[in-house]
Amino acid sequence: MKFRFYTLLFSVAIFILTTVGLAFLYYKTLVTPFWFTFAYIVAWPLVFAFAIDFLISDRKWSRKKVLFVTLSVMIIAIIASHSVWTVVTPRWSFSVTTDKSTYKLGENVQITVTLKNLGLIEHSFTSSLSDPVAVSVEMVHDNPTLTTQAWYSPYHPDATEFTVASHQSLERTFTWNQTWTTNLWLWNQTQTRVPGEYIIRAFIPKVQKGWPAILSDHLFAAYKTITITGS
């Protein structure tokens, strides 16, 4: 009875060490404390010292059997960990689309932002906005690395949690009538809508301290390029 208990204890220890190692070092689902690496390295020799004292010393197990059981339990732990990780890990698809790629001056631009849960179970996220999506439209200059913001969607800073069921989508729609609401110095110079290439950026910002929330790091971000012609 005592030998069976030691066998079970050894197998459980190998299973836990393998699973914890994968969670910390491979899947990175847990935050690693500064002492973890040292403790983890020390734990393995201690487990095998236990096996030598209680499983091998009385000749009930050979060293080959200890190695066989260790590898078998590790394989089981890897399969189990990966299965759980596959089920519980969030997988998202975030995109922004428009009804057309080219518009005439003054024509409404219909914008659709979609966040789809590709995971196997429902998942939640928290946005710093109550909406939770924000959209920014920016004019691209001759130097494509330079842009000027022309419009952004109304937003309400209020940390809010959203839950999306498996293979379901959270969708938001916006309409930009090509009127500029920011950087009006350029609008005042031209006194008209400005043709050219525009980038539509959509994002869901993280909850962070400070202001403005709209400029914080993003949980999700995507962009789409459109062209506005002069006629």
N, C-alpha and C positions, 0 to 999 in steps of 0.2 A: 504493500500500500504506500509506504513511504517512498519507494523507488518511483512509482507511478506519479506521485505528487511532484517529485524532483524533475521528472521528465516533462510534466505539464508546465512546471515553473520555468524550466529552461526554454521550452518552445514559446511560451508567452513572452519571455524576455527578448528572444530573437525577433518575434513578430513586432513587438512594440518598438524596439530599436530600429528595425527596418522601416516601419511606418513613420516614425518620428523623423528619421533621417530624410525620407522622401519629402515629408511635409515642410521641413525647414530648408533643406538644401536644394531640392529639385523643383517641387511645386511652388515653393516660397509662399505658402498660404499662412504661415505663422511668422511673427517677428522674432528674429533670433537675438537672444540676450548675449552680451559680450562673453559670458562664461560658457555658452552652450557648446562651442566647438571642443573646448578642452574636456568638458564633462562627457561629451558624446564619445570622444576618442578613448577616454579612460573606461567607459562603461563596457565596451566590447571585450577587453582583456579580462575584466572582472567576471563577465558572464561565462567565458570559456574556462576561467579558473574554477568557477563553480561546477562546470561540467566535469572537469578533471577530478575534483574532490569527491563529487557525489554520484557521478555516472560512470567514470572510467576506472577509478581506483579499486572498486570492488569487482572489476572485470565483467560487469554486466553489459557494458558497451565498449566497443572498440573505437579507436580514433576515427576510423573510416565511417562508422555509424554516426558519430557525432557530426562529422562533416556532412554526411548525407541528410541528416535531420535538419541541420542548419540551412543547407541550400534549399531543401524542400519548403521549410517554413518561410524563408526569404522570398521564394517564388510565389507562395500563397499570399504573403503580405504585399508584394508588388502588384499582383493581380487585383487584390481587394482594394488597395489604395487607389489604383488607377481607375477602377470601376466607380468608386465613390467620388473621386475627383471629377470624372467625366460627368457624373450626374449633378453634382452640386456647383460646379464652376459656371459662372455666368458667361454666356456668349451672346454678344449683341451685334446687330447690324444697324449702322446709323447712316442715313443718306439724305441729301437735299436734291429735289428735282424741280423743274419748271415745266409749264405746259408747252413751251416752245424754246428754241435756242436763239432765235433772232426776233427782235421786236422793232416796230416803228416808233418814232418819237411820240410820247404821250400814251402809248398803249399799255394797258394794265399787265403787270407781270404776276402771274399766279405761281406761288411758291408753296411746295409741299415738303415738309420735313417728317421723316419716318424713322422711328426707333423700333426695331424688331427684336424680340427675345428668341434667339436660336437655341437656347438651352432646353434641357429635358424637364425642368421644373420651373415654377414661377420665380422671378427674381425681382428685387427691389433696388432702387437707387434714390439718392437724395440730391435734389437740385437746390441751388441757392435762390432760384426763382420759383414763384408759385405757378408758372405757366406750363412746363418748365423750360421751354425752348426759346432761344433768342436768335434773331436773324439780323445780319448786317450786310448792306449792299455798298460796295466800294467800286469807284471808277478806277480803271487801270490806266496808268500813264504810259508814255512811250518807253520808259524804263519799266519793264513789267514787275520789278521788285517794289515799285512805288505805287501806292494806291491812296485815294482820297475817299473817305466815307461820305456817302450821299444820303443814306437812310438807315434807320434801325427800327426794329419792331418795338412797340411799347412793352415794358416789362415791369414786374413788381418784385423787388427783393424780399423774399420770404421763404426761408428754407422749408421745403416740402418734400415728403417722401412719396414715391410713385411705385406701384407694383404692376408688373406686366406678366400675364400668364404665358406659359410655354407656347411658342410659335404664334403668339399674338403680337400686335403692333400698337404703339402709341403714335398717333399722327396729329400734326398741327399744320394748318394752312394759313398763308399770309398773302396779302395783295399789296403790291407796290405800284402806285400810279405814276411812277417816275418823278414825283415831286421830291425835291431835296429838303431834308429837315435838319441837316447838319452841314458844317463847312459852307455856310451860305455866302461867304466871300466870293467863292467861285460862281455860285448861282447869280449873285448880284453883278458880277462882271459880264456874264453872258445874257442875263435876263431871259433865258430860255432853257429848255431841257438840253442836256449835253449828250450827243451821240458818242458811241465808242464801245469799248469792251468793259464789262463789269463782272466783278466776282461777287457771288452771293455766298456768304459764310453763315452756316448754321451751327449752333453749339448748345450744349447743356453744361452750365458752369458748376464747378464743385462748390461745396459750402466751405467758406473761408472767412476768417476775421478780416475786418478792414473794409474799405470802400474804394472804388465801386465794385460791387459783386460781379457786375457784368464783365469786368476785366480779369477776373480770377482764372485760375487754371480750369481746364475743361474736362469733364467726364467723357464727353463725346464731341466730336467736331467733324464737319464735312463742308465741302464747298462745291460750287457749280459756276461755270463761266457762261455768260450770255453776251449777245451783241445787240446794241441799239443802233439802228441805221437812221440816217438823216431824212429818209423819206419812206 
